[in-house]
């Protein structure tokens, strides 16, 4: 009888412990993490001449997330490594000073092209903070171009290098039937705070990418 009572008591305590753990699991917020990207599929998309003929700016987006494969291909096309130490976009004197920050529904990330990963900077949906136009809150990805001015040959060259990356994104978007638009209407101070940028890094441009409405 004593053994039976002890078993029932222990069983009841076990059940309470499980319920408490489950309750905590539901109460604790699910935090965003780094996103490991896939190797780029270099055989996907439309031919270059067709992508050029279909390139355009789009400002109406459906609020829908990009798949990991599309996001991986997009960022590699933008400014990934196509050789051991060279990128898909050129830079003056090969300074490679352009950094890409990607603002998704899940958080704000820094694109690490060498490791093929998006490093989490800040969790949460901050898309509407990336620009003054309403559509930025619905774009699948808002890409922020940042120049490390300690590395750049000059600010003027950094702006030029930024343009190469932006055109890569435009062409990839056209190839995948996505919408894209470069934007200069944003608050630099807001973005610098959002990205936690040091003084030697400067926001140069933003670009929205997503599914066309």
C-alpha positions, 0 to 999 in steps of 0.5 A: 500500500505504501509503495503504491501511494509513493508511486502515485505521488511521484507520478503526480509530481512528474505530470506537474513538472511536465505541465510546468515545462510545457507552459514555460515553453509557450510563454517564452518568446521564440527568438530569431537565429542566424540563417544558414544559406544554401549554395547558389544554384548557378543554373537557375533563372532566365538568360541574361538578355531576357533578364535585361529586357524585363528589368524594371522597378516595382513598388507594389509587393505581396507580403510573402517571405522568400524561400531559403533557396531564392534568398540564397541565390539573390544574395550570392548574385548581389555580392557573393563570392564567385571565385575564392576571393573575388565577388560577383560585383566589382569594387574600386581597387578590389576593396570590397567595402560594400556590406549588405544588411537584409531586413526580413520579417523575422529580423535584421541580418548581416550577409556574411558572403564568405560563410554563406550565412545571414548573421542576426543583428536584431530580431523582429519585423523592422521592415517599415523602418527601412524607408518612408514609403508604405510598400517597404513594410510589405516587401519580402526583403529590404536590402541596405547597402553599407560602405565601410569608409575605412576600407573604401578608396573613397566615398565616391567610389563606394557609391559607384560600387554600390550601383554594381550590386544594385544592378545585380539585384535588379537582374536577379529579380527580373530573372526570377519574376520578382519585383525590385526597386532601389530607394533613396528615401530613408532616414540615415540616422534611423538605419544606422541605429537599427543596424548598430553601425559604427561611425566609419560605416555609412548607409548609401542606398536601400533596395526592396525585393519581393513578390509583385502584387 
